[in-house]
Amino acid sequence: MKNKITYILLFLLSIHLGWGQQNDARKEQIKSLKIAFLSQKLALTSDEAEKFWPIYNKYDEKIMVLKEAQMKLRLQKRIGTDEEALKKIEEAEEKEAEVMALKKKMRAELIPVISAEKVLKLERLEQEFHRKLLEKLKDRRGNRPPPRRR
């Protein structure tokens, strides 16, 4: 009996770990696509790219963490009182302000590395990349609406 339970637990653990690795692999694949897309569209020289990517990656990771936290706040459905709702709104606004502050710092660090014109173009290209990514996701799903979250 102990062996069966042990095997079941090991099986469930391996499934859980495999799913996590799959998710990490997907994130890495998206990151690779984003790097290729931005490098090509910004027409970065090798010298610019060498200086650009460490700065960009440093801020991009922090911004993504904040945006994920914002999404979690927005998706929380259990809000009992107006006071709790107000607290969630304020937390989301704080995250948004932090994102804007990080973007401002990133721009300040990037302008000496690449031109201000390319920094301006970067914001538009990031939006374009995300839009194309969402379109691909819709195509993969066969234009079905995304599953509802509960």
PyMOL commands that set and color helices and strands:
alter all, ss='L'
color gray80, all
select helices_A, chain A and resi 2-42+46-75+82-110+116-140
alter helices_A, ss='H'
color red, helices_A
deselect
rebuild
show_as cartoon
